[in-house]
Amino acid sequence: QVQLVESGGNSVQPGGSLRLSCVVSRFRFDVLTLSWYRQPPGKGREFVADTTASGGTVTYADFAKGRFTISTDTSKSTVYLQMNNLGPEGTGVYYCNGKGDWPYGGDFWGQGTQVTVTS
């Protein structure tokens, strides 16, 4: 069974930084498109950023551009999300997602990691 395990969530003050990690196991990392989503309290899940496993193609939500960086380490089957200058709107549960490229298929989610931005 494919596993995606996030870590790195924490409580941080406004203006602070966090780096989230997501380790993928039991699936070929190199055929995945990896994404980060977040779910603010009382709201739906929203897209943050995605990348191919090689890191060659990266996309960001408008709110993430210039402050967040998504990256991968294929040797560790890990995708990261570096978040800088966090504001209170950054509070939420952050989820890692992996979608298998054609012809592999699959749509896999982690359990989420909590980020709280508060003074």
MARLOZA-679063 format. One line per 4 residues: number of its first residue (from 0); their letters; for each residue y, x, z of N, C-alpha, C, CB. Coordinates in steps of 0.05 Angstrom, whole numbers, plus 5000, padded with zeros to 4 digits. Glycine has a CB too. Layout:
N
NUM> a> Y:X:Z:Y:X:Z:Y:X:Z:Y:X:Z ~ ...
//
This chain:
119
0> qvql> 4976:5017:5000:5000:5000:5000:5025:5018:5000:5000:4981:5024 ~ 5043:5012:4982:5068:5027:4980:5084:5024:5005:5084:5018:4955 ~ 5096:5046:5014:5113:5045:5038:5140:5057:5032:5100:5059:5062 ~ 5161:5044:5041:5188:5055:5040:5198:5054:5069:5207:5040:5020
4> vesg> 5205:5076:5080:5213:5077:5108:5241:5089:5110:5193:5093:5125 ~ 5260:5072:5119:5288:5081:5122:5292:5093:5150:5307:5058:5117 ~ 5312:5110:5152:5320:5121:5178:5349:5130:5175:5302:5144:5187 ~ 5361:5136:5198:5389:5146:5198:5410:5126:5206:5395:5156:5171
8> gnsv> 5402:5101:5209:5422:5081:5218:5430:5087:5247:5410:5053:5216 ~ 5456:5080:5252:5466:5086:5279:5493:5071:5282:5470:5117:5283 ~ 5504:5075:5306:5530:5064:5311:5551:5086:5307:5532:5052:5340 ~ 5572:5080:5292:5592:5101:5286:5620:5088:5287:5587:5113:5258
12> qpgg> 5640:5104:5293:5667:5095:5294:5679:5092:5266:5685:5113:5312 ~ 5699:5075:5263:5712:5074:5236:5722:5101:5228:5736:5054:5237 ~ 5718:5106:5202:5725:5133:5191:5702:5153:5193:5748:5143:5205 ~ 5681:5146:5206:5658:5164:5210:5640:5164:5186:5643:5157:5234
16> slrl> 5619:5181:5188:5600:5184:5166:5571:5181:5177:5603:5212:5153 ~ 5554:5173:5159:5525:5172:5165:5510:5179:5139:5517:5144:5175 ~ 5486:5190:5143:5468:5194:5121:5442:5179:5126:5463:5225:5116 ~ 5436:5161:5108:5411:5146:5110:5390:5160:5093:5415:5117:5102
20> scvv> 5365:5158:5101:5342:5169:5086:5322:5147:5082:5330:5193:5101 ~ 5307:5149:5060:5285:5131:5055:5262:5147:5042:5294:5107:5035 ~ 5240:5148:5056:5217:5163:5047:5197:5143:5034:5203:5178:5070 ~ 5189:5150:5010:5170:5134:4994:5143:5147:4996:5180:5131:4965
24> srfr> 5122:5131:5001:5095:5141:5001:5077:5121:4987:5085:5145:5030 ~ 5055:5132:4977:5033:5117:4964:5042:5105:4937:5024:5095:4982 ~ 5061:5118:4924:5069:5111:4897:5082:5135:4884:5089:5086:4897 ~ 5080:5137:4858:5092:5160:4844:5123:5157:4846:5084:5161:4815
28> fdvl> 5135:5176:4860:5164:5175:4864:5179:5179:4838:5172:5198:4884 ~ 5168:5195:4820:5183:5201:4795:5185:5179:4775:5170:5225:4782 ~ 5171:5156:4780:5173:5134:4761:5188:5111:4773:5144:5125:4753 ~ 5202:5116:4795:5217:5095:4809:5247:5097:4803:5212:5097:4839
32> tlsw> 5260:5074:4802:5289:5072:4804:5294:5064:4833:5301:5051:4784 ~ 5309:5080:4848:5314:5076:4876:5341:5064:4881:5311:5103:4891 ~ 5343:5045:4899:5368:5031:4905:5372:5029:4935:5368:5004:4891 ~ 5397:5026:4942:5405:5018:4969:5419:4992:4967:5422:5040:4983
36> yrqp> 5412:4974:4986:5426:4948:4989:5435:4946:5018:5408:4924:4981 ~ 5453:4929:5023:5461:4924:5051:5464:4894:5056:5487:4939:5059 ~ 5461:4886:5080:5464:4858:5088:5482:4856:5112:5436:4844:5093 ~ 5507:4849:5108:5525:4845:5131:5516:4822:5148:5554:4841:5121
40> pgkg> 5525:4821:5173:5517:4798:5190:5525:4772:5178:5529:4802:5218 ~ 5506:4753:5177:5512:4726:5167:5517:4724:5137:5536:4716:5181 ~ 5511:4745:5122:5516:4745:5093:5491:4752:5079:5539:4763:5086 ~ 5492:4750:5053:5469:4757:5036:5468:4787:5031:5470:4742:5010
44> refv> 5445:4795:5020:5441:4823:5013:5458:4831:4989:5411:4829:5009 ~ 5471:4854:4989:5487:4862:4967:5480:4891:4958:5517:4861:4974 ~ 5483:4896:4933:5477:4921:4920:5498:4942:4929:5477:4919:4890 ~ 5488:4966:4935:5505:4989:4943:5505:5010:4921:5496:5001:4970
48> adtt> 5481:5020:4914:5479:5041:4894:5450:5044:4885:5489:5068:4906 ~ 5446:5055:4861:5419:5062:4853:5419:5087:4836:5408:5039:4836 ~ 5395:5098:4833:5392:5123:4818:5364:5125:4807:5398:5147:4836 ~ 5360:5138:4785:5334:5146:4776:5323:5167:4795:5334:5156:4747
52> asgg> 5297:5171:4796:5286:5190:4814:5296:5219:4810:5255:5190:4812 ~ 5302:5225:4785:5313:5251:4778:5342:5254:4786:5309:5257:4749 ~ 5355:5232:4791:5384:5233:4797:5401:5234:4773:5390:5256:4814 ~ 5389:5231:4749:5404:5233:4725:5423:5210:4719:5386:5237:4702
56> tvty> 5416:5186:4728:5432:5162:4723:5438:5149:4750:5418:5142:4704 ~ 5463:5146:4757:5471:5136:4782:5491:5113:4778:5484:5158:4800 ~ 5489:5092:4794:5507:5069:4793:5516:5062:4821:5494:5045:4779 ~ 5542:5055:4824:5553:5047:4850:5566:5020:4848:5572:5069:4861
60> adfa> 5565:5005:4870:5582:4982:4873:5611:4992:4876:5573:4965:4898 ~ 5630:4975:4869:5658:4983:4869:5666:4993:4897:5676:4960:4861 ~ 5657:4980:4918:5665:4987:4945:5654:5014:4953:5656:4965:4966 ~ 5633:5023:4940:5619:5048:4947:5631:5072:4932:5590:5046:4942
64> kgrf> 5644:5068:4910:5654:5090:4893:5674:5107:4909:5666:5079:4868 ~ 5669:5133:4908:5687:5152:4920:5681:5157:4950:5714:5142:4918 ~ 5665:5140:4962:5659:5143:4991:5629:5147:4996:5668:5119:5007 ~ 5612:5135:4980:5583:5137:4984:5571:5154:4961:5570:5109:4984
68> tist> 5550:5169:4968:5535:5184:4949:5505:5180:4952:5542:5214:4952 ~ 5492:5172:4930:5463:5169:4930:5451:5194:4917:5455:5143:4915 ~ 5429:5203:4929:5416:5227:4918:5386:5226:4924:5429:5253:4929 ~ 5371:5243:4911:5342:5244:4916:5333:5272:4920:5328:5231:4892
72> dtsk> 5310:5274:4934:5296:5300:4936:5267:5293:4928:5297:5312:4966 ~ 5260:5300:4903:5234:5292:4893:5212:5307:4907:5232:5298:4863 ~ 5217:5331:4918:5196:5345:4932:5189:5332:4959:5206:5374:4938 ~ 5207:5315:4968:5202:5300:4993:5199:5270:4989:5225:5305:5013
76> stvy> 5199:5262:4963:5197:5233:4957:5217:5217:4973:5168:5223:4962 ~ 5242:5227:4974:5262:5215:4991:5287:5209:4976:5268:5234:5015 ~ 5299:5186:4982:5326:5180:4971:5345:5178:4994:5325:5153:4954 ~ 5369:5187:4990:5389:5188:5011:5413:5171:5004:5398:5217:5017
80> lqmn> 5428:5163:5024:5454:5151:5020:5473:5163:5040:5452:5120:5023 ~ 5491:5180:5030:5512:5192:5046:5536:5173:5046:5520:5220:5036 ~ 5545:5164:5069:5567:5145:5071:5589:5158:5087:5558:5119:5085 ~ 5612:5160:5075:5636:5172:5088:5658:5152:5091:5646:5196:5071
84> nlgp> 5675:5157:5110:5699:5140:5115:5690:5111:5118:5719:5143:5092 ~ 5671:5106:5135:5661:5079:5139:5681:5061:5153:5635:5079:5155 ~ 5683:5037:5144:5700:5017:5157:5682:4995:5170:5719:5004:5136 ~ 5695:4977:5185:5679:4956:5198:5662:4939:5179:5697:4938:5213
88> egtg> 5671:4937:5154:5656:4922:5134:5630:4936:5126:5673:4918:5109 ~ 5627:4960:5135:5602:4975:5130:5579:4967:5149:5607:5004:5132 ~ 5585:4951:5169:5565:4942:5187:5544:4924:5174:5578:4927:5211 ~ 5519:4929:5179:5498:4913:5168:5471:4928:5169:5505:4905:5140
92> vyyc> 5451:4914:5158:5425:4927:5155:5423:4938:5127:5402:4906:5161 ~ 5416:4963:5125:5414:4976:5099:5385:4979:5091:5428:5004:5100 ~ 5379:4970:5066:5352:4969:5056:5349:4988:5033:5344:4941:5049 ~ 5326:5000:5031:5318:5017:5009:5300:5000:4991:5304:5043:5018
96> ngkg> 5304:5003:4965:5287:4989:4945:5277:5008:4924:5303:4966:4932 ~ 5253:5004:4915:5242:5020:4893:5230:5002:4873:5222:5041:4904 ~ 5238:5006:4848:5227:4990:4826:5213:5009:4807:5249:4974:4811 ~ 5188:5003:4801:5173:5020:4783:5182:5017:4754:5143:5014:4785
100> dwpy> 5187:5039:4741:5195:5039:4713:5172:5029:4696:5205:5066:4703 ~ 5178:5018:4672:5157:5010:4653:5140:5034:4646:5169:4998:4628 ~ 5114:5032:4645:5098:5007:4648:5087:5003:4676:5075:5008:4629 ~ 5097:5018:4697:5085:5017:4723:5091:4991:4738:5095:5040:4740
104> ggdf> 5116:4981:4736:5123:4957:4750:5124:4960:4780:5102:4935:4744 ~ 5128:4938:4794:5129:4938:4823:5158:4936:4833:5117:4963:4834 ~ 5161:4924:4856:5187:4920:4868:5183:4922:4898:5201:4892:4859 ~ 5191:4944:4910:5183:4950:4937:5208:4952:4955:5167:4976:4938
108> wgqg> 5206:4943:4980:5228:4943:4999:5219:4957:5025:5238:4915:5005 ~ 5238:4970:5037:5235:4980:5064:5242:4959:5085:5251:5005:5069 ~ 5239:4966:5110:5243:4947:5131:5273:4946:5140:5226:4954:5155 ~ 5289:4965:5131:5317:4965:5137:5324:4982:5161:5326:4937:5142
112> tqvt> 5349:4992:5161:5359:5007:5183:5388:4997:5190:5360:5038:5176 ~ 5394:4994:5215:5419:4982:5224:5441:5002:5225:5415:4969:5251 ~ 5463:4995:5212:5488:5011:5214:5510:4993:5227:5497:5021:5185 ~ 5522:5003:5248:5543:4989:5261:5568:5006:5262:5535:4980:5290
116> vts> 5590:4996:5252:5615:5010:5251:5634:4995:5270:5627:5012:5222 ~ 5640:5008:5292:5656:4995:5313:5671:5016:5330:5639:4977:5331 ~ 5695:5008:5338:5709:5026:5356:5703:5019:5385:5740:5024:5350
//
